[in-house]
Amino acid sequence: MSEPPPPPQLSPDGKFYWDGQAWQPMPSAAAPPPPTPVATTPIGSQKKTFGFLTRMSVKIDDKTIEVQFGIQKVKAPTAAVQSAITRRHRQGLGQRTDLVLVGSGTELGSLELGASNIKAGEEAAEWINGILKEHRSI
Protein backbone atom coordinates (compact mmCIF):
# COMPACT_ATOMS: atom_id res chain seq x y z
CA MET A 1 0.00 0.00 0.00
CA SER A 2 1.39 3.42 -0.92
CA GLU A 3 1.43 6.26 1.51
CA PRO A 4 -0.57 9.47 0.83
CA PRO A 5 1.47 12.39 -0.50
CA PRO A 6 2.90 14.69 2.17
CA PRO A 7 0.90 17.88 2.88
CA PRO A 8 1.99 20.86 0.79
CA GLN A 9 4.60 23.22 2.19
CA LEU A 10 2.85 26.40 3.40
CA SER A 11 4.21 29.91 3.58
CA PRO A 12 4.72 31.30 7.13
CA ASP A 13 1.51 33.35 6.83
CA GLY A 14 -0.44 30.32 5.54
CA LYS A 15 -1.71 32.15 2.45
CA PHE A 16 0.45 30.27 -0.12
CA TYR A 17 1.58 26.69 -0.80
CA TRP A 18 4.59 25.40 -2.76
CA ASP A 19 3.53 23.31 -5.78
CA GLY A 20 7.07 22.17 -6.48
CA GLN A 21 7.80 24.98 -8.93
CA ALA A 22 6.19 28.18 -7.58
CA TRP A 23 4.22 29.57 -4.64
CA GLN A 24 0.47 29.42 -5.31
CA PRO A 25 -2.28 31.19 -3.34
CA MET A 26 -4.32 28.97 -1.05
CA PRO A 27 -7.85 28.55 -2.41
CA SER A 28 -9.37 29.83 0.85
CA ALA A 29 -7.05 32.88 0.85
CA ALA A 30 -8.74 34.42 -2.19
CA ALA A 31 -10.47 37.60 -1.14
CA PRO A 32 -14.17 37.82 -1.86
CA PRO A 33 -15.12 40.44 -4.42
CA PRO A 34 -15.88 43.85 -2.91
CA PRO A 35 -19.56 44.60 -2.47
CA THR A 36 -21.19 46.54 -5.27
CA PRO A 37 -21.73 50.12 -4.07
CA VAL A 38 -25.31 51.26 -4.06
CA ALA A 39 -26.21 54.92 -4.31
CA THR A 40 -28.52 55.80 -1.44
CA THR A 41 -29.17 59.41 -2.44
CA PRO A 42 -31.02 59.71 -5.71
CA ILE A 43 -29.54 62.11 -8.26
CA GLY A 44 -32.91 63.88 -8.52
CA SER A 45 -32.46 65.25 -5.00
CA GLN A 46 -33.15 68.59 -3.46
CA LYS A 47 -31.97 70.01 -0.15
CA LYS A 48 -32.79 73.21 1.64
CA THR A 49 -30.54 74.77 4.23
CA PHE A 50 -31.21 77.95 6.11
CA GLY A 51 -28.87 80.78 6.84
CA PHE A 52 -29.69 83.92 8.73
CA LEU A 53 -32.98 85.17 7.18
CA THR A 54 -32.33 83.39 3.87
CA ARG A 55 -32.98 79.93 2.45
CA MET A 56 -30.54 78.13 0.20
CA SER A 57 -31.79 75.34 -2.03
CA VAL A 58 -29.70 72.85 -3.97
CA LYS A 59 -31.10 70.69 -6.77
CA ILE A 60 -29.10 67.93 -8.42
CA ASP A 61 -30.31 65.91 -11.38
CA ASP A 62 -28.52 63.96 -14.08
CA LYS A 63 -27.92 67.10 -16.15
CA THR A 64 -27.39 70.05 -13.79
CA ILE A 65 -26.51 71.15 -10.29
CA GLU A 66 -28.38 74.28 -9.36
CA VAL A 67 -27.90 76.28 -6.17
CA GLN A 68 -30.17 79.17 -5.29
CA PHE A 69 -29.57 81.60 -2.45
CA GLY A 70 -32.10 84.38 -2.18
CA ILE A 71 -32.45 85.72 -5.72
CA GLN A 72 -28.97 84.57 -6.80
CA LYS A 73 -28.58 81.33 -8.71
CA VAL A 74 -25.60 79.30 -9.95
CA LYS A 75 -25.99 76.38 -12.35
CA ALA A 76 -23.47 73.95 -13.88
CA PRO A 77 -23.61 70.62 -15.74
CA THR A 78 -23.60 67.76 -13.20
CA ALA A 79 -20.96 65.78 -15.11
CA ALA A 80 -18.58 68.77 -15.11
CA VAL A 81 -18.75 69.48 -11.36
CA GLN A 82 -16.04 67.71 -9.38
CA SER A 83 -16.56 69.44 -6.05
CA ALA A 84 -18.19 72.31 -4.22
CA ILE A 85 -16.24 74.54 -1.85
CA THR A 86 -16.78 77.64 0.22
CA ARG A 87 -14.26 80.41 -0.31
CA ARG A 88 -13.83 83.36 2.09
CA HIS A 89 -12.66 86.84 1.11
CA ARG A 90 -11.83 89.90 3.12
CA GLN A 91 -13.93 92.77 1.91
CA GLY A 92 -13.19 96.06 3.62
CA LEU A 93 -13.79 95.50 7.31
CA GLY A 94 -16.05 92.54 6.69
CA GLN A 95 -15.82 89.14 5.15
CA ARG A 96 -17.52 87.68 2.10
CA THR A 97 -18.07 83.98 1.45
CA ASP A 98 -18.84 82.34 -1.87
CA LEU A 99 -20.12 78.87 -2.63
CA VAL A 100 -18.12 77.70 -5.66
CA LEU A 101 -18.72 74.78 -8.04
CA VAL A 102 -15.36 73.48 -9.32
CA GLY A 103 -14.53 71.20 -12.25
CA SER A 104 -11.11 70.30 -13.71
CA GLY A 105 -9.45 72.93 -11.52
CA THR A 106 -11.70 75.66 -12.97
CA GLU A 107 -14.46 77.64 -11.31
CA LEU A 108 -17.71 76.70 -13.05
CA GLY A 109 -19.84 79.15 -11.12
CA SER A 110 -20.21 80.80 -7.73
CA LEU A 111 -22.64 82.77 -5.66
CA GLU A 112 -22.02 85.19 -2.83
CA LEU A 113 -23.42 84.25 0.58
CA GLY A 114 -23.28 86.90 3.31
CA ALA A 115 -21.11 86.58 6.39
CA SER A 116 -24.12 85.33 8.38
CA ASN A 117 -24.77 82.46 5.93
CA ILE A 118 -21.38 80.71 5.97
CA LYS A 119 -22.79 77.63 7.73
CA ALA A 120 -25.55 77.23 5.13
CA GLY A 121 -22.92 77.38 2.37
CA GLU A 122 -20.68 74.84 4.09
CA GLU A 123 -23.62 72.46 4.56
CA ALA A 124 -24.62 72.84 0.91
CA ALA A 125 -21.04 72.17 -0.27
CA GLU A 126 -20.78 69.08 1.95
CA TRP A 127 -24.11 67.74 0.66
CA ILE A 128 -23.18 68.32 -3.01
CA ASN A 129 -19.79 66.62 -2.53
CA GLY A 130 -21.45 63.65 -0.80
CA ILE A 131 -23.82 63.06 -3.69
CA LEU A 132 -21.09 63.50 -6.32
CA LYS A 133 -18.79 61.07 -4.50
CA GLU A 134 -21.54 58.53 -4.00
CA HIS A 135 -22.66 58.50 -7.61
CA ARG A 136 -19.18 58.54 -9.13
CA SER A 137 -18.11 55.51 -7.10
CA ILE A 138 -20.60 53.33 -8.97
N, C-alpha and C positions, 0 to 999 in steps of 0.2 A: 504494500500500500504506500502511495506517495504522500508526502507531507504537503499541507497547504502552503502556498507561497507566503513569505514573510510579509508583515504589514508594511505599507509604503513608508519611506522616510519622510517625516514632516518637518517643516521649517519651525524655528523656535516659537514663532507666534501662532502656529497651527493653521495658517491660512493657505499654505502651499504644500504640495507633496512632490517628491522626486520621482519622475517616471523612468529614470535610467539615462535620460538624455538632457532633460530640462526641467525646471521647476514649473509646475502647473497649479493653477488655483484650485482649491478644494471646492467641490460642487456646492457645499453649504455656505461657503464664504462669499458667494456672489451676492452683491447688494441688490435688494429689490428695486424695481424702477421707482423713481420719485413720483409722488402723487400728482395727478394732473391738477394744476391750479384752477380754481373756479372763481370767476368774478362775482363778488357779492353785491357790489354797487352797480346798478344798471347805468349804462352810458346815458340814457335819457333822464338824468337826475337833475334835481334842482335843490338848492340850499339857500336859506336866508339867514343872514347873521345881522345882528343889530349893533350899531355903534351909537354914540351919543346923538340922539335925535334923528338918526338916519338909518335906513335899512339898506343892506347890500344883498343883492341876489346874484346867484351864480347858476347858470344853466349850461349843462354839457350834453351834447348829443353827438352822433357819429360824424357830423360835419363841422360844428363850431363850438367854441367855448365863448360864452358871453357873460360878462360881469357888468352889473349895473349898480351904481352908487348914487343915490339921489337922481339927478337928471343926466349924469355922466354915464357913458357906456363905452366898454371896450370889447371888441370881438376879434377872434382869430380862428383859423381853421384848426380843428381838433388835432389832426395828424401833424401839424407843424409845431404845436406847443409841446415843449419838453419839460418845462417847469414854470411855476409861478413863484414870485418872490415879492417881499416888501422891501422898498428902498427908502431910506430916510435922507432928507436934505436939510441943511440949515438954511433958513430963509429969514434974513434980518435977525430979529431977536427970537423968532419962533422956529418951529420945525415943521417940515412938510413931509408927508409919507405918500409914496405911490405904491399901488399894486401893479406889478409888471408881469406880463406873459412873455416868456423867453423861449426861443427855438433856434437851434444851431448857433448859439452864442450871440444871437441878435435879438433886440427888443422888438416884439411883434405888436405890442400895444401896451398902454398903461393908463391908469386913471388916478387922479389925485384924491387922497382921502383927507381929511383934516387931522390935526394932531390928536383930537379926541376919539378918532376912529381907527387908531393903529391896531387895536386888538381885533376888530372886525376884519381888517385886511389880512392880518396874520392867520386868522381862522380860515378865511376864504382860500388863501394860498395853500395852507396845509390840506384842506379838503380837495382842492384841484389836484395837487401833487399825489394825494392818495389814490384818487380815481385813475389818474394817468398811469401810475406805477402798477396798479392792480390790472388794468386792461392791457398794458404792454407786456406783462409777464406771461400772457397766455399764448 
